[in-house]
Every structure is written in C-alpha cells, then in structure tokens.
Amino acid sequence: MKTYTLNNGVKMPAFGLGTFRVEAGESTYETVLNALKIGYRHIDTAMMYQNEEDVGRAIRESGIPREEIFVTTKVVKQYNGNEEKIKADIDGSLNRLNIGYVDLLLMHWPNQKYEINSVVWKIFETYYQAGKFRAIGVSNFQKHHLIELLKTAKIKPTVNQIECHPLLTQNAMLEFLKEHNIQMTSYGPFGKGRVFESPTFDILKEIADKYKATVAQVIVAWGLKRDIVMIPKSVHVERLKENFDGQFVDLSSEDVERITKLNRAQRVYSDPDNNNFTE
C-alpha cells in the first residue's frame, strides 16, 4: 500500500477507512474487522463518533500486529482552554481504544479564538513528546487557523484532515499544505452522495468506464493522484472492497484535471468558520 511520509518521518498509509456515522457496537466492530481482512491498514475514528472502543476491540482481535495498523483519532471539546478537561478527553480516547499508542491525534475542529487552539496544541505536544501518539495534527482548519497556530507551535502539525471531493476540490488549501509540508487528508470524498448525481456523475461515469472502474474507485484514485490521503466510509463488504481497489486505478493527468474542474466550491459538511463543536 502506498504511504506518505509525514514531516516527522512517520509513514501514513495513503488509503484507509473512515468510521464517521458507523454505528457503535457490532456494526463498527464488524466493519473494521472486515476492512482489515480486505487489506485496509489505516483506520480513522474520533471521540465524537462514539465508536473508539469498538474500533480498538476489532484491532486487538484482528490478529494483525499492532505496528502494521495506522490509527487516527480526534478530540473536539476545548472547554474554553481548560487544560484538565482537555487532557481527560485525550486520556479517555486512549483508554477506549486500548491499543497502546495511537498513531495520529487530531484537533477535530478549530476554535474561532486562536489562543485556545494554541492552548490545545501545547497539550497535544506534551502527549506527543511522551510517546502516546506518533504524530499530531489538525482537522477542518482553514488557512487562517493554521497560520495563527504555526506562530506558536513548537511542533508543526503533520496532517490537516478536511472535507474534499470533486465538488469541493480544495486546490488552494492543498497548495498551502504542500508548501508547509503538512499532509492533507480528505474526508467525505463522495460528498454525501452528491457526486452520484447528474451532471457530475455523468462525467465521472465516462471517466470510470474508460478505466473499467467504478465512480467511487475513480474518486479514490483522483485523490491519491493529488497526494491526498483518502478515507472513504462504508459498512458493506462489497463496497469496502470496491473502495479499496480504487488504489489500483491509475488515472492520467488529463483525467485528474478533468475531475478537478468539476469543482463547485460546495460544502456538504459543516463550515469550519461557523461551528460550535468545540464548546
């Protein structure tokens, strides 16, 4: 499996499984186990998803050596900068996963008060330095959030996980992140299903037919060709396999550009500049 080397030297699989809105309990447990059997080696979860415990159980019981699986989790509440409460949430994620170390910890959403992002990041740095996480990063950060965070950060974020799909291609952000050696991860690569609606679908289907692939596989391949980590979500075995095989579709640069031109600057998830998840 293709990997990207983060700015601290850690290798991150370029393809993985997202578990947002995968129901806690047996659904998450079976989905993660099935994905690992297919060949997935990157699992993305979050405190907010309420399924960390089931993700961890599946990883422990998979029989796959821990060091072969890259695990990402995220904490969202910032409690107006209350360090003890923030630390309690981080410790809670570690305890629920119960897999020893975690590969990547992300600040799930930015606070609109830059100084609170800085407080949270300093806490992340202490956990990273203590070896609890192999890498630390952010999620849903806009350019202005990152610029301000970089002014005070002692350790540069390794990753920014953001909404990205053919209707929101994030060209400017991708360029900015590459300039700062921060890896971009795409969540929601199918745009909550809107990529399967005309006229977007018609163009994607034409490209997919050319490669004897599906539209989902072409979107995965498009992201990977742009050096973006792709973490599509599914609970169905056949779709898990379909998405996984998207890694092996080799799009031409012309077709990558054709997909990128489908951009409509359309968000289907929350606006990072107007969220209240961190409260």
C-alpha positions in Angstrom: 0.0 0.0 0.0 1.2 3.5 -0.9 2.3 5.6 2.1 3.1 9.3 2.6 6.0 10.3 4.9 4.8 12.9 7.4 7.0 15.8 8.4 8.2 13.9 11.5 9.2 10.8 9.5 6.2 8.7 10.3 4.7 6.8 7.4 1.0 7.1 6.9 -1.0 4.8 4.6 -2.4 6.8 1.7 -5.7 4.9 1.9 -7.9 4.0 4.9 -11.4 3.5 6.4 -13.4 6.4 7.8 -15.8 5.5 10.6 -17.9 8.6 10.8 -21.6 7.6 11.4 -20.7 3.9 11.6 -23.0 2.9 14.5 -21.2 2.0 17.7 -21.2 -1.6 18.8 -21.2 -4.6 16.5 -21.6 -2.5 13.3 -18.3 -0.7 13.9 -16.6 -3.9 15.2 -17.6 -6.0 12.1 -16.9 -3.1 9.7 -13.3 -2.6 11.0 -12.6 -6.4 11.1 -13.9 -6.8 7.5 -11.8 -3.9 6.3 -8.7 -5.3 7.9 -9.4 -8.7 6.3 -9.6 -7.0 2.9 -6.3 -5.3 3.4 -7.0 -1.9 5.0 -4.2 -0.8 7.3 -5.4 2.7 8.2 -8.5 3.2 10.4 -9.9 6.7 11.2 -12.1 7.3 14.2 -12.9 10.1 16.7 -14.2 10.7 20.2 -17.2 12.4 18.5 -18.1 9.3 16.6 -18.6 7.3 19.9 -17.1 4.1 18.4 -13.5 4.2 19.5 -14.0 1.3 21.9 -15.3 -0.9 19.1 -12.5 0.2 16.7 -10.0 -0.7 19.3 -11.6 -4.1 20.0 -11.5 -5.0 16.3 -7.9 -4.1 16.0 -6.9 -6.1 19.1 -8.8 -9.1 17.9 -7.8 -8.9 14.3 -4.6 -10.9 14.8 -2.7 -8.3 12.8 0.4 -6.9 14.5 -0.3 -3.5 16.1 2.5 -1.8 14.3 1.0 -2.7 10.9 -2.2 -0.7 11.5 -2.2 3.1 11.4 -4.9 4.5 13.8 -6.2 8.1 13.8 -8.5 9.6 16.4 -9.6 13.1 17.2 -10.8 15.2 20.2 -13.2 18.0 19.7 -14.1 19.7 23.0 -11.9 22.6 24.1 -13.7 23.7 27.3 -12.6 27.3 26.7 -9.0 26.2 27.3 -9.5 24.2 30.5 -6.3 22.0 30.4 -7.5 19.3 32.8 -10.8 18.7 30.9 -8.9 18.6 27.6 -6.4 16.1 29.0 -9.2 14.0 30.4 -10.8 13.7 26.9 -7.4 12.7 25.4 -6.9 10.1 28.1 -10.4 8.9 27.5 -9.7 8.3 23.8 -6.5 6.4 24.7 -8.4 4.2 27.2 -11.3 3.5 24.9 -9.1 2.5 22.0 -6.9 0.4 24.4 -4.3 -0.3 21.7 -1.2 1.1 23.5 0.0 4.1 21.5 -2.2 5.8 18.8 -0.6 6.8 15.5 -2.2 10.2 15.0 -4.2 12.6 17.2 -6.1 15.4 15.5 -7.7 18.6 16.9 -11.1 17.8 15.3 -12.4 21.4 14.8 -10.7 24.8 15.2 -11.8 27.2 17.8 -12.5 30.7 16.5 -10.3 32.0 19.3 -6.8 31.4 18.1 -5.4 31.5 21.6 -7.5 28.5 22.6 -6.2 26.5 19.6 -2.7 27.3 20.8 -3.5 26.0 24.3 -4.9 22.8 23.0 -1.9 22.4 20.7 0.5 22.7 23.6 -1.3 19.9 25.3 -1.0 17.8 22.2 2.7 18.5 22.1 3.2 17.1 25.6 1.4 13.9 24.7 3.4 13.6 21.5 6.7 14.1 23.4 5.6 11.5 26.0 5.2 8.9 23.1 1.4 8.5 23.5 0.9 9.5 19.8 3.3 9.0 16.9 2.1 12.2 15.3 -0.3 15.1 16.0 -2.3 17.2 13.6 -5.5 19.1 13.0 -8.8 18.7 11.2 -11.1 21.2 9.5 -8.5 24.0 9.9 -8.8 26.9 7.4 -5.7 28.6 6.2 -6.0 31.4 8.7 -6.3 29.0 11.6 -3.1 27.3 10.5 -1.2 30.5 10.0 -2.0 31.6 13.6 -1.3 28.1 15.1 2.1 28.0 13.3 3.1 31.2 15.1 3.1 29.5 18.5 3.5 25.8 17.7 6.8 24.2 18.7 5.9 21.1 16.7 4.4 21.6 13.3 1.1 19.8 12.6 1.7 16.7 10.4 -1.8 16.5 8.9 -4.9 18.6 8.2 -7.9 16.4 7.6 -10.6 18.4 5.7 -13.7 18.0 3.5 -12.6 17.3 -0.1 -14.4 15.8 -3.0 -15.0 16.6 -6.7 -17.5 19.3 -5.8 -15.0 20.9 -3.3 -11.5 20.2 -4.6 -9.6 22.4 -2.1 -6.9 23.4 -4.6 -5.7 26.4 -2.7 -5.6 24.5 0.6 -3.7 21.6 -1.0 -1.1 24.0 -2.4 -0.7 25.8 1.0 -0.3 22.5 2.9 2.3 21.2 0.4 4.2 24.4 0.9 4.3 23.8 4.6 4.9 20.1 4.4 1.6 19.2 6.0 -0.2 16.2 4.7 -3.8 16.6 3.5 -6.5 14.0 4.2 -9.8 14.0 2.5 -13.0 13.1 4.4 -16.3 12.8 2.7 -14.8 12.0 -0.7 -18.2 11.2 -2.2 -19.8 14.4 -1.0 -22.6 12.7 0.9 -23.6 11.0 -2.3 -23.8 14.2 -4.4 -21.1 13.0 -6.8 -23.5 10.3 -7.9 -26.0 12.9 -9.2 -26.0 14.4 -12.6 -24.3 16.2 -14.2 -21.3 15.4 -12.0 -22.0 11.7 -12.2 -22.2 11.6 -15.9 -18.6 12.9 -16.4 -17.3 10.7 -13.6 -19.0 7.7 -15.1 -17.5 8.4 -18.5 -14.0 8.5 -17.0 -14.7 5.4 -14.9 -15.8 3.4 -17.9 -12.6 4.3 -19.7 -10.6 2.6 -16.8 -13.2 -0.3 -16.4 -13.6 1.1 -12.8 -16.5 2.5 -10.8 -17.1 6.1 -10.0 -16.1 5.5 -6.3 -12.9 4.0 -7.4 -12.1 6.9 -9.7 -12.7 9.4 -6.9 -10.3 7.4 -4.7 -7.7 7.3 -7.5 -8.2 11.1 -8.1 -7.4 11.9 -4.5 -4.4 9.6 -4.4 -3.0 11.1 -7.6 -3.1 14.5 -6.0 -1.1 13.2 -3.0 -4.1 13.3 -0.7 -4.9 10.6 1.9 -8.3 9.1 1.1 -10.5 7.6 3.9 -13.9 6.7 2.4 -16.5 5.2 4.7 -18.7 2.1 4.1 -20.2 -0.6 6.2 -20.9 -3.0 3.3 -18.2 -5.6 2.5 -18.6 -5.3 -1.3 -18.2 -1.5 -1.1 -15.3 -1.8 1.2 -13.6 -3.9 -1.4 -14.7 -1.6 -4.2 -13.2 1.4 -2.5 -10.0 -0.5 -1.6 -9.4 -1.4 -5.2 -9.6 2.3 -6.2 -6.0 2.5 -5.1 -5.0 0.5 -8.2 -6.7 2.7 -10.8 -4.0 4.8 -12.5 -5.6 8.0 -13.8 -3.9 10.1 -16.5 -3.1 13.7 -15.5 -5.7 14.8 -18.1 -8.4 12.9 -16.3 -7.3 14.1 -12.9 -7.6 17.6 -14.2 -11.0 16.9 -15.7 -12.3 15.7 -12.4 -10.7 18.7 -10.6 -12.6 21.0 -12.9 -15.9 19.7 -11.6 -15.3 21.9 -8.5 -18.3 23.9 -7.5 -16.9 25.2 -4.1 -19.8 23.3 -2.5 -19.5 22.2 1.2 -21.8 19.4 2.3 -20.4 19.3 5.9 -20.1 22.0 8.5 -18.3 25.3 7.8 -15.1 25.4 9.9 -15.6 29.2 10.4 -19.1 28.8 11.9 -19.0 25.6 14.0 -19.7 25.3 17.7 -18.4 21.7 18.2 -15.5 22.9 20.4 -17.7 24.5 23.1 
